Amino acid sequence: AGCEKEPTSYMWIYILLGNMLRGIGETPITPLGISYLDDFAKEENVPLYVGFLHTIAMMGPMFGFLLGSLCAKLYVDIGFVDPGSITITPQDSRWVGAWWLGFLIGGAASFLSAIPFCFLPKSLKKPEGDKKDKASHGLLENMGAMGNKLSPEKTKPRKYFYNSLKKVLGNRMYFTFLCCSLLQFSSFIGFVTYKPKYMEQQYGQSTSKSNFLIGITTLPPVGLGIFLGGLIMKKYKMGIIAATKFSFIMSFLSYAMGLLHFFVGCDNYMVAGMTVSYE
């Protein structure tokens, strides 16, 4: 009867709200951070700095996987039960790791890392003789001039938002880049999410070891690739067309190598009623 009772815990609401707040706090870093770098760094250094930013962003998930690996080795009720009384090991299917410990450590680290942002100046000195012809600067000036000419009736927030969204999505280069990013991140997130579970099921690894292997083998090459991409763009001073060609070649090679996954794998387990018949 106890097993048939529905769970009445609402702790998932705290997890949901916590992740929501974390996402709200993390989101401005990438778009505003890139704009910050683009406005106040020398033009030839921007690709390198942006590469640094994305590389550091990739280091976070790597340490997250390593932390998850460590927490998975600890029993879920650590601190509340005697470790000597636990008779199962992490290899046992009934084992539940201390999944909640990562939230506490990650939350504390996020709070501490946010403190230095309070001391950043509101604006930096722009390099002399640089970025005077930046397209973004000219665009802002034109938008300001247009805003002054338009009547109050035409500058309603809703209409302004609609027109801005229409212009942005009407930009063929931006829209193409947006579609490519959606495809790339969709595949990458699926890959990182389900690969540890695949390793557990097919290769008989523990949750702890699977997370450790993913963190070590998958994310560092991605961070290295982002850094090298920024370095190459800085060295050869690539413009938009050159950067587009470079991106296309690298994406095509990545796609070609990704096809090799179809030739790597294990046979399915023999499970009566699922992969084989009951007979």
N, C-alpha and C positions, 0 to 999 in steps of 0.2 A: 504493500500500500504506500510505503514511503517513497518508493521509486516512481510511482505513478503520479505523485503530486507535481503540479507545475511549479517552476521556479518563481519565487516572488521577489527576488533581488532586483533592485533598480540601479545597481552600480554601473550598468552600461550607460546610463544617462551621463554620469560623471566623466566616463571615458569619452563619450561623444562630445560633450561640451569642452573637455580639455583639448581634444584634437582640433576642435573648431577654433578655439582661442589660439592654439599653436599655429594653425594655418594662417589666421589673420595676422599674427605677429611676424611670420616668416615671409609672407607674400611680398611686402614692399621691398625686401632686401634686393631681389634680383632686378625688377624693373627700375626702381629708383636708384639702386646702386649703380647700374649701368649708365643711367642718365647722369648721375653725379660724376662718374669717371669721364664720360663723354664730354661733359661741359668744362671740366677743370683740368684735364690731362692733355698733354700734347697729342696731336692727332695720330702721329706715328706710334705712340705708346699705348693707345686705347686697346687695340686687339690683344696685346700682351696682358694688360691689366684685367680685361674682361676674361681672358683665359685663366688668369690667377683666381678670379672670383668664382668661376664655375668649377675649377679644380678643387678649391677648398670646399665648395658645396658638395662635391662628390666624396670628399673625405668623411663627411658627416655620416652618410649611410654605411660606409665601411666600418667606422668605429661603432655604429649602431649594431651591425651584424656581430661584431666581436663582443660587444656588451651583451647582446642577446644570447650569444653562445655561452658566456659566463653565467648569466642569470638562469639559463636553461639547465645548468648543472646543479643549481640550488633548488631545494624542494620548495614548493609554493608557499608552505606555511613556515618558512624559515624564521626563527626568532620567536615562534609561538609553540613549537614542539621540540622535543628532545631529538637531536639528529641520530642518536643511537637507537631510537625506537623505530626508525624508518627501515623497513625490511626490503624495499624495492630499490632498483637502481635506475639511472637515466635511460638505460636500454630497454626497460620494461615499458610496455604500451600503456600501463596505468599511470606512469610518471607524469606529473605536471610540474613544470619549472616555475620559478619565481618571476612570472611575466610582469608583475606589477612593479618590481624593483627598477626596471629600466625607465619607467615613467618618472619615478622620483629622481633618479640620477640625471636623466635628460632634462627634466624641468628645472632642476637646480642649476645645471650647466647653462641652460638657455637664459635663465635670469641673470647669472653672473656675466655672461658674454654680452648681454644687452646694456649693461651699465656704461661701458665706454662710449656707446652711441650718444649718451647724454652730453658728452663733452666735445662732440664735433661742432665746428663753427657753422653758423647758418649759411655762410657763403665763403668761398675761397677766392683768392686772387687769381684771375685768369692769366695765363702766360702772355706776355706782351707780344704783339704782332702775330698772334695765333688765333685761329678760329673766328676771325672777323667776317669770314664769308661762309660760315657754317649754315647749312640748309635749315637746321632746326631753328637757329636764331632768326633767319629771314622769315621762316614760316610763322614764328611767334609774332614778329613785327607785323606781318601782313594780316594775321588774325586779329591783332589788336586794332589795326587801322580799320578793318572791316567791322569790328564790333562797335567802333565809334560812329561809323556811318549808318549802321542799321538802326532802324527805329525800335523803341522799346517793345513794340508788338511782335517784331520778328526775332527778338532775342529771348524768347521764352525758353526756360531750361529744357523742357521736354523736346521742343522742336530743335533746339541747338544740339542736344544729345543725339537725336535721330539723324540729323544732317552729318554730324561728325562720324557716327557709326557707319553711315552710308559711304562717306568718303574713304574711311579706313578700309572697309571691306571691298570697296571698289578698286583699291590699289592692287593690281594683278600680282606684283612682286610680293607684297605683304600677304595676300591671300594664299598664294602658292606656298610661301614659307610657313604659314599657319597650318595648312593641310599636311605638309611634310612633318612638322613638329608633332602634330596629333598622331600621325602614324608611327613615328619613331618612339614617342613616349609610351604609346599604347603597347607596343611590342616589348619595350624595355621593362615596363612595370609588370607585365604578365610574366616575362622571363624571370625577373628577380623574385616575384611573389611565389611562383609555383616550382621553381627549380629546387629550392631546399626540400619541399615535400616530395618531389620526384626522387631526389637522392635518398631520402628516408625510405621510401617504398621500394625502389628498385635495387638499391645498393645496400640496404640494411644498415644505414648510418643513423646515429642518434640525432635528435633535433639540435643539440649543442654543436656537434661536429659539422652538420650540414650548414648551419649558419656561419660557422667559422670558415669553412671552405669557400662559401659564397663571398663572404666579406674580403677574403684574401685574394681570390682568383678573378673575381668579376669586376669589382669597382676600381681598384688601383689602375688597371689598364685604361679604363674610361677617363679617369682624371688625368693620366699621363697624356692620352690622346688630345684632350681639350687644351692642355698646356702647350703641347707641341704645335697644335693648330694655331694658337695665338702667336707663338714664336715665329712660325713660318710666315704668317700674315704680316707681322712686323718687319721681318727681314726683307721680304720681297715687296713690301709696301703695296699690297693688293688693293685694287679698287673694287667696286661693286661687281663688275663683270668677271674679273679674275677670281674674286672670292666665290662667286656663284659656280664657276667652272670647277674650282678646287673642291667645293662642297659636293658637287655632283659626282666627281670622280671618287671621292672618299665614300660617299653614300652607296655608289654602285659596287665598290669593292666590298663594303660591309655586307651588302645584300648578297653578293656572290658567296662570301664566306659563310653567311648565315644559312645558306642552303645546305651546307654540310651537316647541319643538325638532323636532317632527314635520314642520314645514313648512320647515325649514332643512337643506340638505345638498347633496351633489353626486352626480352619476351615478356608478355603479360603473365602474371601469376595465375595459376589454375584455381579459380574460385567457382564452386558449384553454383549453377544458376546464373552466373554472370559471364564468365569467359569460357566455361565449358558446361555441357548439359549435366543434369543430375544423374543421368545414366552412366 
